[in-house]
Amino acid sequence: MTEKELEAVLKTLLTKTTKDGWAEAAESSPLTLYVSHSGGTLTITRVEAVKTDGEVVYARTAKKDLFGVSRASIFGVSADGLTRGLPSRRPAGFG
């Protein structure tokens, strides 16, 4: 993912930036990062905050795990739950 692509996605999905540079997701809307490199894949779920430092993207999860991945290896980002005020999808029979 290019710097412009990642910036546009995070701007759309994240709500605020802290003074130390972390872009935080809404409490009810954690992110999932999809990463792939040399045939191996990694899915980072329940991401609460993201911080970029050049070519490295740091992701902090709800469990306070910290991941550092190459920006070029990220091929997708998704948000669970509420995004920009829109209600989440509710499958029939579940609520």
C-alpha positions as CSV (number, residue, x, y, z in Angstrom):
1,M,0.0,0.0,0.0
2,T,1.4,3.4,-0.9
3,E,1.7,6.2,1.7
4,K,-1.2,8.1,0.1
5,E,-3.4,5.0,0.0
6,L,-2.8,4.2,3.7
7,E,-3.2,7.9,4.7
8,A,-6.6,8.1,2.9
9,V,-7.8,4.8,4.5
10,L,-6.7,5.8,8.0
11,K,-8.2,9.3,7.6
12,T,-11.5,7.7,6.7
13,L,-11.5,5.0,9.4
14,L,-9.8,6.7,12.4
15,T,-11.3,9.3,14.6
16,K,-8.5,11.2,16.4
17,T,-4.8,11.5,16.6
18,T,-3.1,11.7,20.0
19,K,-0.3,14.1,20.9
20,D,2.3,11.2,20.6
21,G,1.2,10.5,17.0
22,W,-1.1,7.5,17.4
23,A,-4.2,7.6,15.2
24,E,-6.9,5.9,17.3
25,A,-10.0,4.0,16.1
26,A,-13.4,4.6,17.7
27,E,-13.9,2.5,20.8
28,S,-16.7,0.5,19.2
29,S,-14.9,0.2,15.8
30,P,-11.5,-1.6,16.0
31,L,-9.5,-2.1,12.8
32,T,-8.1,-5.2,11.1
33,L,-4.9,-4.9,9.1
34,Y,-4.1,-7.5,6.4
35,V,-0.4,-8.0,5.7
36,S,1.4,-10.2,3.2
37,H,5.1,-10.6,2.4
38,S,6.9,-13.3,0.4
39,G,3.9,-15.6,0.4
40,G,3.2,-15.4,4.2
41,T,0.2,-13.6,5.5
42,L,-0.6,-12.0,8.8
43,T,-4.0,-10.7,10.0
44,I,-3.8,-8.2,12.9
45,T,-7.2,-7.9,14.5
46,R,-8.7,-5.6,17.1
47,V,-6.3,-2.7,16.3
48,E,-7.0,0.3,18.5
49,A,-4.3,2.6,17.2
50,V,-2.0,3.0,14.3
51,K,1.2,5.0,14.0
52,T,3.4,5.4,10.9
53,D,7.2,6.1,10.9
54,G,8.4,6.3,7.3
55,E,8.0,2.8,5.8
56,V,7.1,1.2,9.2
57,V,3.5,1.0,10.4
58,Y,2.9,0.2,14.1
59,A,-0.4,-1.3,15.2
60,R,-1.5,-1.4,18.9
61,T,-4.2,-4.0,19.7
62,A,-6.8,-4.2,22.4
63,K,-4.6,-6.6,24.2
64,K,-1.8,-3.9,24.1
65,D,0.2,-6.1,21.7
66,L,2.4,-4.0,19.4
67,F,3.1,-5.0,15.8
68,G,5.5,-3.3,13.4
69,V,5.1,-4.1,9.7
70,S,6.3,-2.7,6.4
71,R,3.8,-0.3,4.9
72,A,4.4,-1.8,1.5
73,S,3.2,-5.2,2.9
74,I,-0.2,-4.0,4.0
75,F,-2.8,-4.8,1.4
76,G,-6.0,-4.1,3.2
77,V,-7.6,-2.4,6.2
78,S,-11.1,-3.0,7.6
79,A,-13.2,-1.5,10.4
80,D,-15.6,-3.5,12.5
81,G,-18.8,-2.0,13.9
82,L,-19.5,1.7,13.5
83,T,-17.6,3.7,10.9
84,R,-18.1,7.4,10.6
85,G,-21.5,7.3,12.3
86,L,-23.0,4.5,10.1
87,P,-24.7,1.6,11.9
88,S,-23.0,-1.7,11.7
89,R,-24.5,-4.6,9.6
90,R,-26.8,-6.7,11.7
91,P,-27.5,-10.2,10.3
92,A,-31.1,-11.5,10.5
93,G,-31.9,-13.2,13.7
94,F,-29.0,-11.7,15.7
95,G,-30.4,-8.7,17.3
